[in-house]
Amino acid sequence: MSVARRATGWSASLAVALAGVVVLSAGIGPVAVPAGTAFKAVLEAVAVPTLAGGEFAWRHPFEFSLRESHRAIVMRIRLPRILLGALVGFALGAAGTVMQGFFRNPMADPSIIGVSSGAAVGAVASIVAPAAVPFGLGLEPAAFAGALLTAFGVYAIATENGRTPVATLLLAGVAVQTFLGAVTSFLLLQSGESMRRVVYWLMGHLDNAGWADFVPVAGVPLLPLFVLGCFLVLLAYARDLNVMLLGEEEAAGLGIEVERTKRLLLAVSAVVTGAGVAVSGVIGFVGLIVPHVMRLVVGPDHRILLPTAALAGSAFLVAADTAARSAPQELPVGIVTAAVGAPFFLFLLRKRRVHEL
């Protein structure tokens, strides 16, 4: 079977699974919504872009007779959170796949070059000392800026004479993460009454999701389009990433512009990870475990692995957040992903299913 057919088949199957998880999640909560009603409410949220009278607008092609209370619960409360979880999981799954392939290291994840640590410093600083944050950036912009500055700072530290050795980049990322962890701890000590908010953000959460996360400017869903655009760039370089698994010298011999490809993959992965972390806090193990599992299922070809890991990341994070908000006391989703991810990773180690790339 051709690569295109395998990628399409696996992606379609996972997309159907993701849709099923979304519908089930929409019906689960303190107030149960029947599955059929949840499905119809989710369909009502589907919007199609149209041009009416020369003006751009979104049209909803589906409309059903539903109890207003059920519609409000799904549309206003649960669905924005579910969609944000799917989007963040998609970003982390894709970025984790690229990082593991880039470093040829099954322990790599999206935060390996300090993106999450930088976002944490930016977010905590905006909460604890907002006057010290340049340009008066709010929490999410400050987190995003911190993520990008850290990623590009690590790259600059590791680059010498136009070359960026992978081992140097990895060590620089570890050192910067450790330093930024100390900065975050110091800010945490100074947080006073803001400590609860800071700790909650650091644990990862999706409970502040709203439709404004998806349609903030002129009716255009900027965040989903941004993540999708980054993903398409990464997917365009999936073949190059396959070749780079052979080693940098072999890849250069086969016509790959190694340093240019490394810069692009690092930059796009850092940007998409920073966007996800900025809106959700630090959510661990999604970008580590999901690529592992999908590599065992579909193989190491990134033309297939990248889209499947992204979709599986979406489904996993939506399911984890559903479990988090269904607990007797709502939990940050980062606790659930860590509680599930760590034992599963140890299971893979014991079964010797964690392979070198």
Secondary structure per residue as TSV (DSSP state, phi and psi in degrees):
chain	resnum	aa	ss	phi	psi
A	1	M	-	360.0	137.6
A	2	S	-	-68.9	159.4
A	3	V	H	-61.0	-41.9
A	4	A	H	-61.3	-42.2
A	5	R	H	-67.2	-42.0
A	6	R	H	-63.3	-44.5
A	7	A	H	-62.4	-43.2
A	8	T	H	-65.4	-44.2
A	9	G	H	-63.4	-48.9
A	10	W	H	-64.5	-41.8
A	11	S	H	-65.2	-40.8
A	12	A	H	-64.2	-41.6
A	13	S	H	-63.0	-43.9
A	14	L	H	-70.6	-31.8
A	15	A	H	-65.2	-39.7
A	16	V	H	-65.1	-42.2
A	17	A	H	-62.2	-41.4
A	18	L	H	-62.2	-42.7
A	19	A	H	-61.1	-40.3
A	20	G	H	-64.2	-41.7
A	21	V	H	-63.6	-39.5
A	22	V	H	-61.8	-46.1
A	23	V	H	-65.2	-45.4
A	24	L	H	-61.3	-42.2
A	25	S	H	-64.1	-36.6
A	26	A	H	-64.6	-24.7
A	27	G	H	-93.1	-9.0
A	28	I	-	-99.6	134.1
A	29	G	S	163.8	-174.6
A	30	P	S	-55.4	-35.3
A	31	V	S	-109.6	111.4
A	32	A	-	-72.6	137.7
A	33	V	-	-117.0	126.1
A	34	P	-	-54.3	146.7
A	35	A	H	-57.7	-41.0
A	36	G	H	-63.8	-41.3
A	37	T	H	-66.3	-41.6
A	38	A	H	-62.3	-40.8
A	39	F	H	-61.2	-44.5
A	40	K	H	-66.6	-38.7
A	41	A	H	-65.1	-37.8
A	42	V	H	-66.6	-40.9
A	43	L	H	-61.4	-37.5
A	44	E	H	-62.0	-26.0
A	45	A	H	-78.3	-14.9
A	46	V	-	-64.0	130.1
A	47	A	-	-127.0	141.8
A	48	V	E	-117.2	128.5
A	49	P	E	-70.0	134.8
A	50	T	E	-138.8	161.8
A	51	L	E	-113.7	113.8
A	52	A	E	-119.4	115.3
A	53	G	T	62.9	30.9
A	54	G	T	81.3	2.4
A	55	E	E	-112.9	139.8
A	56	F	E	-75.7	134.9
A	57	A	E	-153.5	160.9
A	58	W	E	-104.6	130.9
A	59	R	E	-114.7	136.3
A	60	H	-	-98.8	107.6
A	61	P	-	-76.2	-15.1
A	62	F	-	-111.1	138.7
A	63	E	-	-149.3	128.6
A	64	F	-	-128.5	164.0
A	65	S	-	-90.0	103.5
A	66	L	-	-126.0	157.1
A	67	R	-	-63.5	132.5
A	68	E	H	-61.6	-33.5
A	69	S	H	-65.1	-41.7
A	70	H	H	-65.7	-42.3
A	71	R	H	-61.4	-43.0
A	72	A	H	-65.6	-41.4
A	73	I	I	-61.6	-46.9
A	74	V	I	-71.9	-49.1
A	75	M	I	-73.9	-41.4
A	76	R	I	-93.1	-27.7
A	77	I	I	-109.4	-55.4
A	78	R	I	-85.1	-43.4
A	79	L	H	-64.7	-42.5
A	80	P	H	-58.7	-39.3
A	81	R	H	-67.1	-41.6
A	82	I	H	-63.1	-45.8
A	83	L	H	-66.8	-36.8
A	84	L	H	-66.0	-41.0
A	85	G	H	-61.3	-42.0
A	86	A	H	-63.0	-40.4
A	87	L	H	-67.8	-45.2
A	88	V	H	-65.8	-43.0
A	89	G	H	-61.2	-38.9
A	90	F	H	-60.9	-46.7
A	91	A	H	-64.0	-46.2
A	92	L	H	-68.9	-38.0
A	93	G	H	-63.4	-43.7
A	94	A	H	-67.2	-47.0
A	95	A	H	-65.0	-39.3
A	96	G	H	-63.1	-39.3
A	97	T	H	-61.6	-45.4
A	98	V	H	-65.6	-41.6
A	99	M	H	-65.4	-39.8
A	100	Q	H	-66.2	-38.8
A	101	G	H	-70.8	-40.5
A	102	F	H	-62.7	-46.8
A	103	F	H	-86.4	-6.3
A	104	R	T	51.1	44.8
A	105	N	-	-140.2	116.9
A	106	P	T	-69.3	-8.1
A	107	M	T	-93.2	-2.4
A	108	A	-	-74.7	148.4
A	109	D	-	-145.0	176.6
A	110	P	T	-60.4	-21.0
A	111	S	T	-91.2	6.5
A	112	I	T	-66.1	-24.8
A	113	I	T	-102.1	20.9
A	114	G	S	89.1	10.4
A	115	V	H	-61.4	-49.1
A	116	S	H	-65.1	-39.2
A	117	S	H	-64.9	-41.3
A	118	G	H	-65.1	-41.3
A	119	A	H	-62.8	-38.5
A	120	A	H	-62.6	-43.5
A	121	V	H	-62.6	-44.7
A	122	G	H	-62.1	-44.6
A	123	A	H	-67.3	-46.0
A	124	V	H	-65.5	-38.8
A	125	A	H	-62.8	-38.7
A	126	S	H	-68.4	-25.6
A	127	I	H	-84.2	-45.2
A	128	V	H	-82.4	-42.7
A	129	A	-	-136.4	69.1
A	130	P	G	-60.3	-28.9
A	131	A	G	-66.8	-22.4
A	132	A	G	-86.2	-8.6
A	133	V	S	-83.7	124.9
A	134	P	G	-59.1	146.5
A	135	F	G	62.8	12.8
A	136	G	G	62.6	33.1
A	137	L	-	-63.6	141.2
A	138	G	-	-78.0	-173.1
A	139	L	H	-60.8	-54.1
A	140	E	H	-67.0	-45.5
A	141	P	H	-62.2	-37.2
A	142	A	H	-66.0	-40.3
A	143	A	H	-64.1	-43.6
A	144	F	H	-64.0	-44.1
A	145	A	H	-62.9	-41.8
A	146	G	H	-62.3	-39.6
A	147	A	H	-62.8	-46.8
A	148	L	H	-67.8	-44.8
A	149	L	H	-60.0	-40.8
A	150	T	H	-65.7	-47.1
A	151	A	H	-60.4	-47.2
A	152	F	H	-73.6	-28.3
A	153	G	H	-65.3	-43.8
A	154	V	H	-62.1	-41.7
A	155	Y	H	-62.4	-43.1
A	156	A	H	-63.9	-39.9
A	157	I	H	-63.6	-38.8
A	158	A	H	-84.0	-10.9
A	159	T	-	-92.8	132.6
A	160	E	B	-144.1	127.9
A	161	N	T	56.5	38.2
A	162	G	T	78.4	2.0
A	163	R	B	-118.5	145.2
A	164	T	-	-126.4	90.7
A	165	P	-	-60.8	136.8
A	166	V	H	-60.9	-41.5
A	167	A	H	-63.6	-40.9
A	168	T	H	-65.3	-41.1
A	169	L	H	-62.1	-41.7
A	170	L	H	-63.1	-46.0
A	171	L	H	-67.6	-39.0
A	172	A	H	-63.2	-39.4
A	173	G	H	-63.0	-41.8
A	174	V	H	-63.7	-44.3
A	175	A	H	-63.8	-44.4
A	176	V	H	-67.3	-39.6
A	177	Q	H	-58.3	-43.1
A	178	T	H	-63.1	-44.3
A	179	F	H	-63.5	-45.9
A	180	L	H	-67.8	-29.5
A	181	G	H	-62.4	-38.4
A	182	A	H	-66.0	-39.9
A	183	V	H	-62.7	-44.1
A	184	T	H	-62.0	-41.4
A	185	S	H	-63.0	-41.0
A	186	F	H	-62.6	-45.8
A	187	L	H	-63.4	-35.0
A	188	L	H	-62.8	-38.7
A	189	L	H	-65.2	-27.4
A	190	Q	T	-92.7	3.3
A	191	S	-	-75.6	-23.8
A	192	G	G	57.7	-124.2
A	193	E	G	-69.7	-13.8
A	194	S	G	-86.4	-0.1
A	195	M	H	-58.4	-42.9
A	196	R	H	-60.1	-43.5
A	197	R	H	-64.6	-40.7
A	198	V	H	-63.7	-49.4
A	199	V	H	-62.2	-39.9
A	200	Y	H	-62.9	-40.9
A	201	W	H	-65.7	-42.7
A	202	L	H	-64.7	-24.6
A	203	M	H	-79.6	-13.9
A	204	G	-	86.5	131.6
A	205	H	-	-158.3	161.0
A	206	L	-	-133.0	8.7
A	207	D	T	-75.9	-7.2
A	208	N	T	-98.7	14.5
A	209	A	-	-68.1	146.5
A	210	G	-	-154.5	168.7
A	211	W	G	-63.3	-21.3
A	212	A	G	-62.5	-22.6
A	213	D	G	-69.2	-18.1
A	214	F	T	-110.2	-29.4
A	215	V	-	-131.3	69.6
A	216	P	-	-87.6	-24.6
A	217	V	B	-134.8	119.6
A	218	A	T	52.0	34.0
A	219	G	T	72.3	8.7
A	220	V	B	-101.0	126.2
A	221	P	-	-74.3	84.7
A	222	L	H	-65.2	-47.4
A	223	L	H	-62.5	-49.3
A	224	P	H	-60.3	-41.0
A	225	L	H	-66.3	-36.7
A	226	F	H	-63.7	-48.8
A	227	V	H	-63.5	-42.1
A	228	L	H	-63.8	-41.0
A	229	G	H	-62.1	-43.8
A	230	C	H	-61.5	-42.1
A	231	F	H	-62.1	-42.5
A	232	L	H	-64.5	-35.4
A	233	V	H	-64.1	-46.7
A	234	L	H	-61.0	-41.3
A	235	L	H	-65.1	-34.2
A	236	A	H	-63.9	-24.5
A	237	Y	T	-102.9	15.8
A	238	A	H	-63.3	-40.3
A	239	R	H	-65.2	-43.2
A	240	D	H	-60.2	-38.7
A	241	L	H	-65.3	-36.8
A	242	N	H	-59.2	-45.7
A	243	V	H	-66.8	-37.5
A	244	M	H	-67.2	-17.2
A	245	L	T	-63.9	-21.7
A	246	L	T	-74.9	-18.5
A	247	G	-	122.5	154.6
A	248	E	H	-67.6	-40.7
A	249	E	H	-65.5	-43.1
A	250	E	H	-64.2	-40.5
A	251	A	H	-63.9	-42.2
A	252	A	H	-63.2	-38.4
A	253	G	H	-65.7	-24.9
A	254	L	T	-93.6	9.9
A	255	G	T	96.2	7.6
A	256	I	-	-83.9	131.5
A	257	E	-	-79.2	90.4
A	258	V	H	-61.0	-53.1
A	259	E	H	-64.9	-40.3
A	260	R	H	-63.7	-43.0
A	261	T	H	-64.8	-41.1
A	262	K	H	-62.3	-44.2
A	263	R	H	-60.6	-44.6
A	264	L	H	-67.1	-45.9
A	265	L	H	-62.5	-41.6
A	266	L	H	-64.6	-45.7
A	267	A	H	-63.2	-48.3
A	268	V	H	-68.1	-40.5
A	269	S	H	-62.9	-41.2
A	270	A	H	-65.1	-41.0
A	271	V	H	-66.1	-46.1
A	272	V	H	-70.3	-35.2
A	273	T	H	-67.3	-43.0
A	274	G	H	-59.9	-39.3
A	275	A	H	-63.7	-42.4
A	276	G	H	-66.3	-46.1
A	277	V	H	-66.0	-35.9
A	278	A	H	-60.6	-35.8
A	279	V	H	-94.3	-10.7
A	280	S	H	-128.4	-7.3
A	281	G	-	81.0	-172.0
A	282	V	-	-86.3	108.2
A	283	I	-	-113.3	113.0
A	284	G	-	-92.1	164.9
A	285	F	S	76.0	-17.5
A	286	V	H	-63.7	-49.3
A	287	G	H	-76.9	-4.5
A	288	L	H	-101.0	-51.5
A	289	I	H	-77.6	-45.2
A	290	V	H	-59.9	-47.6
A	291	P	H	-59.9	-35.9
A	292	H	H	-57.6	-53.3
A	293	V	H	-61.7	-45.8
A	294	M	H	-69.0	-30.3
A	295	R	H	-64.6	-38.5
A	296	L	H	-67.7	-29.8
A	297	V	H	-85.2	-48.8
A	298	V	H	-106.1	-9.9
A	299	G	-	98.7	177.2
A	300	P	S	-88.2	-3.1
A	301	D	-	-67.7	115.1
A	302	H	H	-68.0	-18.0
A	303	R	H	-66.2	-26.7
A	304	I	H	-100.5	-40.5
A	305	L	H	-65.6	-39.5
A	306	L	H	-62.9	-52.5
A	307	P	H	-66.4	-36.2
A	308	T	H	-70.0	-39.5
A	309	A	H	-66.3	-36.7
A	310	A	H	-64.3	-46.1
A	311	L	H	-67.1	-39.7
A	312	A	H	-65.5	-37.0
A	313	G	H	-60.7	-40.1
A	314	S	H	-60.0	-51.5
A	315	A	H	-62.6	-40.7
A	316	F	H	-64.0	-45.4
A	317	L	H	-70.8	-35.4
A	318	V	H	-62.9	-43.8
A	319	A	H	-64.4	-41.3
A	320	A	H	-64.9	-40.3
A	321	D	H	-69.5	-33.5
A	322	T	H	-62.1	-43.0
A	323	A	H	-64.8	-37.8
A	324	A	H	-65.3	-42.0
A	325	R	H	-85.2	-8.0
A	326	S	H	-94.7	-4.6
A	327	A	S	-67.4	157.3
A	328	P	S	-51.6	-38.8
A	329	Q	S	-122.2	122.7
A	330	E	-	-55.8	134.7
A	331	L	-	-109.2	152.0
A	332	P	-	-63.0	139.5
A	333	V	H	-65.6	-25.4
A	334	G	H	-61.5	-30.7
A	335	I	H	-66.8	-41.0
A	336	V	H	-68.4	-45.5
A	337	T	H	-62.6	-38.2
A	338	A	H	-69.6	-41.0
A	339	A	H	-64.6	-33.1
A	340	V	H	-85.2	-42.7
A	341	G	H	-68.7	-43.7
A	342	A	H	-63.3	-50.5
A	343	P	H	-61.7	-36.7
A	344	F	H	-66.9	-38.7
A	345	F	H	-64.6	-40.8
A	346	L	H	-63.6	-36.4
A	347	F	H	-61.1	-43.9
A	348	L	H	-62.4	-40.5
A	349	L	H	-61.6	-45.5
A	350	R	H	-64.8	-33.4
A	351	K	T	-86.7	0.9
A	352	R	T	59.8	35.9
A	353	R	-	-98.4	3.8
A	354	V	-	-94.1	111.2
A	355	H	-	-105.5	155.6
A	356	E	-	-69.7	146.9
A	357	L	-	-82.2	360.0
